[in-house]
């Protein structure tokens, strides 16, 4: 008998995260386990119960409180799952902090960076070693996560960087925000751009160090862009949602990566959007978003 497969999704009690849990639970087996995580015990418990009762759910679904800003808690959970199950088969890092257009980007920077970046680094460091052969570790990012979306003055901080160097660059950006020197150093006013580039760079750093052995065992580490998704987090930023997907629709392309029969080497370590790798050096600085933040 095959050992049960273990899947974990962070930021999973609503929106895309919950849709990913629903899709995993529908496509995994009855002996498998999907952990739905979030910060609120009530929301996590309710969401796990609701998903478990959906028609078509096969796997077991359990709620687990996890505040991703507590990096020690991420490490403890990885150790627990490795000790109890011998590791994990699927990890999807999806947590994000909501910021509204009329809020101060600088004032919200710490929470945003802690949730989107510091937590991503912790997931990669803790769950990378716990990933079973043939597993999938995906970080939900954005097509804004390519280098071309940054000013040329700061691109070099992420290109070919190690995970330590990515962490240093993120903290340098955080310090510049607090010192009101970020814009003169070349950082965009919109937090989402450097945050997403840093997420993708962190994935690339970890993947580069283990590419050969992962491809030999059909294991995938990558970042994924689900496309425009109609959620409470993204809706305030866009006026035209005619092309937006529902969370369930957006989850399908991500789940197709998870359940692909074999890992495509061309996708390993890359930012994947609808089954194709985006050019790491592509993109242009998104000035339109910066204009939205101009007083």
Order of alpha helices (4+ residues) and beta strands (2+ residues): beta-alpha-beta-alpha-beta-alpha-beta-alpha-alpha-beta-alpha-alpha-alpha-alpha-beta-alpha-alpha-beta-beta-alpha
